[in-house]
Amino acid sequence: MRLTEVTYGTAKAIEGYGPGFFRVAGHVLRGACLITPWDAGPWGGFDDSAAPLSLAGRIDVLFVGTGDKIAHIPQTFRDALEGQGIGVEVMASPTAARTYNVLLGEGRRVAVALLPVA
């Protein structure tokens, strides 16, 4: 079997995570964060729809990681994003991080908003 190393170029990939943090492109982010191919930083959670909405036209899908387990997100948050043409996919944060990396490696227009795991 032939293995091919995934490269992300200058895009910000998620390298790891643990209790309360995510490691992105060599930097540790604590708490909730918003990660795009070009930037990674803190996110104010579901009360902060402005940051993800600023990605309209630059991404097609926002993966939302809800922590350790999949959970419902506020309908107003989802409606605001979908109203601007951003697809929303909800999953547990570890799954969201992996899915983001896979699609990032394919060159897709994605971002991820993550709540930390315990």
C-alpha positions as CSV (number, residue, x, y, z in Angstrom):
1,M,0.0,0.0,0.0
2,R,1.3,3.4,-0.9
3,L,0.9,6.2,1.7
4,T,0.8,9.8,0.8
5,E,1.6,12.5,3.3
6,V,-1.1,15.2,3.5
7,T,0.2,18.7,3.1
8,Y,-1.7,21.8,3.9
9,G,0.6,24.5,2.4
10,T,0.1,27.7,4.3
11,A,-3.4,26.7,5.5
12,K,-4.0,26.3,9.3
13,A,-4.5,22.7,10.2
14,I,-5.5,21.4,13.6
15,E,-2.5,19.4,15.0
16,G,-4.1,18.3,18.3
17,Y,-6.4,19.0,21.1
18,G,-6.8,18.2,24.8
19,P,-8.8,19.4,27.8
20,G,-9.6,23.0,27.1
21,F,-7.2,23.6,24.2
22,F,-6.6,23.1,20.5
23,R,-3.1,23.2,18.8
24,V,-3.3,24.9,15.4
25,A,-0.3,25.5,13.2
26,G,2.1,25.2,16.1
27,H,0.1,27.5,18.4
28,V,-2.0,26.6,21.4
29,L,-5.5,28.1,21.6
30,R,-7.4,27.9,24.9
31,G,-11.2,27.7,25.0
32,A,-13.6,28.1,22.1
33,C,-11.9,28.9,18.8
34,L,-12.6,29.7,15.2
35,I,-10.2,28.2,12.7
36,T,-10.1,29.0,9.0
37,P,-7.4,28.1,6.4
38,W,-5.8,31.5,6.9
39,D,-6.4,32.3,10.6
40,A,-7.1,30.8,14.0
41,G,-8.2,32.6,17.1
42,P,-10.6,32.8,20.0
43,W,-14.3,32.6,19.4
44,G,-17.1,33.8,21.7
45,G,-19.3,30.8,21.3
46,F,-22.8,30.8,20.1
47,D,-23.4,34.4,21.3
48,D,-20.7,35.4,18.7
49,S,-22.2,34.9,15.3
50,A,-20.4,38.0,13.9
51,A,-17.0,36.2,13.5
52,P,-18.4,33.2,11.5
53,L,-20.7,35.5,9.5
54,S,-17.6,37.5,8.4
55,L,-16.6,34.4,6.5
56,A,-19.6,34.6,4.1
57,G,-18.4,34.3,0.5
58,R,-15.0,32.8,1.7
59,I,-16.2,29.4,2.9
60,D,-19.0,27.0,1.9
61,V,-19.3,25.1,5.2
62,L,-18.7,25.8,8.8
63,F,-18.2,22.7,11.0
64,V,-19.4,23.3,14.5
65,G,-17.8,21.2,17.3
66,T,-20.0,21.1,20.4
67,G,-17.4,19.7,22.8
68,D,-17.1,16.1,23.9
69,K,-20.5,15.1,22.5
70,I,-22.7,16.2,19.6
71,A,-25.4,18.6,20.8
72,H,-28.0,21.0,19.3
73,I,-26.9,24.5,18.5
74,P,-29.1,27.6,18.9
75,Q,-31.4,27.8,15.9
76,T,-30.8,31.6,15.6
77,F,-27.1,30.9,15.2
78,R,-27.7,28.3,12.4
79,D,-30.3,30.5,10.7
80,A,-28.0,33.5,10.6
81,L,-25.2,31.5,8.9
82,E,-27.4,29.6,6.5
83,G,-29.1,32.9,5.6
84,Q,-25.7,34.1,4.4
85,G,-25.0,31.0,2.3
86,I,-22.8,29.2,4.8
87,G,-23.7,25.5,5.4
88,V,-23.6,24.4,9.0
89,E,-22.6,20.9,10.0
90,V,-22.7,20.0,13.8
91,M,-20.7,17.3,15.4
92,A,-18.5,16.6,18.5
93,S,-15.4,18.8,18.5
94,P,-12.9,15.9,17.9
95,T,-14.9,14.8,14.8
96,A,-15.2,18.4,13.6
97,A,-11.5,18.9,13.9
98,R,-10.7,15.7,11.9
99,T,-13.3,16.5,9.3
100,Y,-12.0,20.0,8.9
101,N,-8.5,18.7,8.3
102,V,-9.6,16.1,5.7
103,L,-11.5,18.7,3.7
104,L,-8.8,21.3,4.2
105,G,-6.3,18.8,2.7
106,E,-8.6,18.5,-0.3
107,G,-8.6,22.3,-0.8
108,R,-12.2,22.8,0.2
109,R,-13.6,26.1,1.4
110,V,-14.2,25.2,5.0
111,A,-13.8,26.6,8.6
112,V,-14.5,25.2,12.0
113,A,-15.8,26.7,15.2
114,L,-14.9,24.5,18.2
115,L,-16.0,24.4,21.8
116,P,-13.3,22.7,23.9
117,V,-13.4,19.2,25.2
118,A,-13.3,18.4,28.9
